[in-house]
Amino acid sequence: MAGGAESCISHDEVTLALAKIEAAEHFHGMQELYDEMRLRPLRIKVFPLDHQLPGDSNVKVVHFVRHGQGFHNLMADLYHGAGRKWTQYTHSEDNPYIMPEITDAPFSDKG
């Protein structure tokens, strides 16, 4: 039954397993930064974009953007599901994220 519900379930399991591995890699080494940031108070105030602020205000505009699944993520899921390993942020032919065919990858149907 190619492409049926069974393949969706296994694809989702592969996606979740890969996400856990990649999250661990992203957070590796961030403990020192986290500890340092906890020493300084952070105050957040929210204003509408058209709100007039004093000229000497230290204001940062933050945009929240949703990241969708692109074909590069799908390729990584397929690699991971096939048991292939690669190192994040390296330029090697084993890394599915840097395949020239999917540079600036479009969204997948799931994305």
C-alpha positions in Angstrom: 0.0 0.0 0.0 2.4 2.7 -1.2 1.7 6.2 0.0 -1.2 5.1 2.3 -1.8 5.9 5.9 0.9 3.5 7.0 3.6 5.6 5.2 2.3 8.8 6.8 2.6 7.3 10.3 6.2 6.1 9.7 7.1 9.4 8.1 5.8 11.3 11.1 7.7 9.0 13.5 10.9 9.6 11.4 10.2 13.3 11.4 9.8 13.4 15.2 12.9 11.3 15.8 15.0 13.5 13.5 13.6 16.7 15.2 14.7 15.4 18.6 18.2 14.7 17.3 18.5 18.1 15.7 17.1 19.9 18.7 19.8 18.3 20.9 22.4 19.5 18.4 21.0 23.0 18.4 20.9 23.3 22.2 24.3 21.7 22.7 26.6 24.3 24.2 23.9 26.8 24.9 23.8 26.2 28.7 26.5 28.8 29.3 24.6 31.4 27.3 21.4 30.5 29.1 23.0 30.8 32.5 24.5 34.2 31.6 21.1 35.5 30.4 19.4 34.4 33.6 21.7 36.9 35.5 20.2 39.9 33.7 16.6 41.0 34.1 14.5 41.1 31.0 11.6 43.5 30.8 9.2 43.1 27.9 6.5 45.7 27.1 4.3 45.3 24.1 2.9 48.2 22.0 1.0 48.5 18.8 3.2 49.4 15.8 1.5 52.8 15.4 2.1 53.7 19.1 4.2 56.8 19.6 7.2 56.2 21.8 9.6 58.8 23.2 12.6 59.4 20.9 15.1 58.0 23.4 13.3 54.7 23.8 15.3 51.5 23.5 12.7 49.6 21.4 13.2 46.4 19.4 10.6 45.3 16.9 10.2 41.5 16.9 8.5 39.6 14.1 7.2 36.1 14.8 7.3 34.0 11.7 6.1 30.4 11.3 8.6 28.0 9.7 7.0 25.4 7.5 8.3 22.1 6.3 10.3 22.4 3.1 11.6 19.8 0.7 15.0 19.9 2.5 13.2 18.7 5.7 11.6 15.9 3.8 14.9 14.9 2.3 16.4 14.8 5.8 13.5 12.7 7.0 14.1 10.2 4.2 17.9 10.1 4.9 17.2 9.5 8.6 14.6 6.9 7.9 17.1 5.1 5.6 19.6 5.0 8.5 22.0 7.6 7.0 23.9 9.9 9.3 25.3 13.4 8.7 26.7 16.3 10.7 24.7 19.5 10.9 26.3 22.6 9.4 28.9 20.7 7.4 29.3 20.8 3.6 29.5 17.2 2.7 27.5 15.1 0.2 26.0 13.2 3.2 24.2 16.3 4.4 20.7 16.5 2.8 20.2 20.1 3.9 22.9 21.4 1.5 21.8 19.5 -1.7 22.0 22.0 -4.6 18.7 20.7 -6.0 16.8 22.0 -3.0 18.6 25.3 -2.3 15.9 27.7 -1.1 13.6 24.7 -0.9 9.9 25.2 -1.6 7.3 24.0 0.9 6.2 20.4 0.9 2.5 19.5 0.9 2.8 19.2 4.7 4.5 22.6 5.0 
